[in-house]
Amino acid sequence: MTDKTNDPVAMWHKMVGEMEKGFNSFANQAMASPEFSQAMNRAGGVAAGAQKQLGELMEKYLVAMNLPSREQVIGLAERLQSVEVQIGEIKSMLSQMAASSGISQSFNSAPRPPRTKRPPSESGEQT
């Protein structure tokens, strides 16, 4: 077995452990100071202000480009979902009414396109 004092891996682990302890104690002391709290609060306030300004700038840009904003798209999605729910309720009521009157009707099938070709004439003429 190798000697622990000459093992480079063991020395590396010990050095890294000591560095971690030193960094943790320094970070704990720094975070405990009121100056650190004030600096973090200022940085958070600046970031929030920048985010608000960016949002306002994007809103103006989207208006200038004649595009909907995020809030407008979300509002449209909510309205569309409400309409879909209402259509679902109407379909179920129609199905119940059709079932009670004895009519078999399928609302899920796609509508058929109109027939545009005419059957061949009886005289055998081709046009």
C-alpha positions as CSV (number, residue, x, y, z in Angstrom):
1,M,0.0,0.0,0.0
2,T,1.1,3.5,-0.7
3,D,2.1,5.9,2.1
4,K,-0.7,8.5,2.8
5,T,1.8,11.3,3.1
6,N,3.2,10.8,-0.4
7,D,-0.1,9.9,-2.1
8,P,-0.8,12.8,-4.6
9,V,-4.6,12.0,-4.7
10,A,-4.9,12.1,-0.9
11,M,-3.0,15.4,-0.9
12,W,-5.2,16.8,-3.6
13,H,-8.4,15.8,-1.7
14,K,-7.0,17.4,1.5
15,M,-6.1,20.6,-0.3
16,V,-9.5,20.9,-2.0
17,G,-11.3,20.2,1.4
18,E,-9.3,23.0,3.0
19,M,-10.1,25.4,0.2
20,E,-13.8,24.6,0.5
21,K,-13.7,25.2,4.2
22,G,-11.9,28.6,3.7
23,F,-14.3,29.7,1.0
24,N,-17.4,28.7,3.0
25,S,-16.2,30.6,6.0
26,F,-15.4,33.7,3.9
27,A,-18.8,33.5,2.1
28,N,-20.7,33.1,5.4
29,Q,-18.9,36.2,6.9
30,A,-19.6,38.2,3.7
31,M,-23.3,37.2,3.6
32,A,-23.7,38.1,7.3
33,S,-22.7,41.7,6.7
34,P,-25.4,44.4,6.2
35,E,-23.4,45.7,3.2
36,F,-23.9,42.4,1.4
37,S,-27.6,42.5,2.0
38,Q,-27.9,46.1,0.8
39,A,-25.9,45.3,-2.3
40,M,-28.1,42.2,-3.1
41,N,-31.3,44.3,-2.6
42,R,-29.9,47.0,-4.9
43,A,-29.0,44.4,-7.5
44,G,-32.5,42.8,-7.2
45,G,-34.1,46.2,-7.6
46,V,-32.1,47.1,-10.6
47,A,-32.9,43.7,-12.2
48,A,-36.6,44.2,-11.6
49,G,-36.5,47.7,-13.0
50,A,-34.6,46.5,-16.1
51,Q,-37.1,43.7,-16.6
52,K,-40.1,46.1,-16.4
53,Q,-38.4,48.5,-18.9
54,L,-37.7,45.6,-21.2
55,G,-41.4,44.5,-21.0
56,E,-42.6,48.0,-21.8
57,L,-40.1,48.3,-24.7
58,M,-41.3,45.0,-26.1
59,E,-44.9,46.1,-25.8
60,K,-44.2,49.2,-27.8
61,Y,-42.2,47.3,-30.3
62,L,-45.1,44.7,-30.8
63,V,-47.6,47.6,-31.2
64,A,-45.4,49.2,-33.8
65,M,-45.1,45.9,-35.7
66,N,-48.9,45.4,-35.4
67,L,-48.3,42.2,-33.5
68,P,-50.2,41.0,-30.3
69,S,-48.5,41.2,-27.0
70,R,-48.2,38.2,-24.7
71,E,-51.1,39.4,-22.6
72,Q,-53.3,39.7,-25.7
73,V,-52.4,36.2,-26.9
74,I,-53.1,34.8,-23.4
75,G,-56.5,36.6,-23.4
76,L,-57.3,35.2,-26.8
77,A,-56.3,31.7,-25.7
78,E,-58.6,31.9,-22.7
79,R,-61.5,33.2,-24.8
80,L,-60.9,30.4,-27.3
81,Q,-60.9,27.8,-24.6
82,S,-64.2,29.2,-23.2
83,V,-65.8,29.0,-26.7
84,E,-64.5,25.4,-27.1
85,V,-66.1,24.4,-23.8
86,Q,-69.4,26.0,-24.8
87,I,-69.3,24.2,-28.2
88,G,-68.7,20.9,-26.3
89,E,-71.7,21.6,-24.1
90,I,-73.9,22.4,-27.1
91,K,-72.8,19.2,-28.9
92,S,-73.6,17.1,-25.9
93,M,-77.0,18.8,-25.6
94,L,-77.7,18.2,-29.3
95,S,-76.6,14.6,-28.9
96,Q,-79.0,14.1,-26.0
97,M,-81.8,15.7,-27.9
98,A,-81.1,13.6,-31.0
99,A,-81.0,10.4,-28.8
100,S,-84.3,11.2,-27.1
101,S,-86.0,11.9,-30.4
102,G,-84.6,8.7,-32.0
103,I,-82.4,10.5,-34.6
104,S,-79.0,9.0,-35.0
105,Q,-76.6,11.8,-35.7
106,S,-72.8,12.0,-35.6
107,F,-71.3,15.4,-34.8
108,N,-67.7,14.1,-35.0
109,S,-67.6,13.2,-38.7
110,A,-66.2,15.8,-41.0
111,P,-68.6,17.5,-43.4
112,R,-68.6,16.1,-46.9
113,P,-67.6,18.4,-49.7
114,P,-70.3,19.3,-52.2
115,R,-70.7,17.1,-55.2
116,T,-69.5,18.9,-58.3
117,K,-69.4,16.2,-60.9
118,R,-72.6,15.3,-62.7
119,P,-73.3,11.7,-63.6
120,P,-73.0,10.8,-67.3
121,S,-76.1,11.6,-69.4
122,E,-78.3,8.7,-70.4
123,S,-77.9,9.4,-74.2
124,G,-74.2,8.5,-74.0
125,E,-73.0,12.0,-75.1
126,Q,-69.7,13.1,-73.9
127,T,-69.0,16.8,-73.3
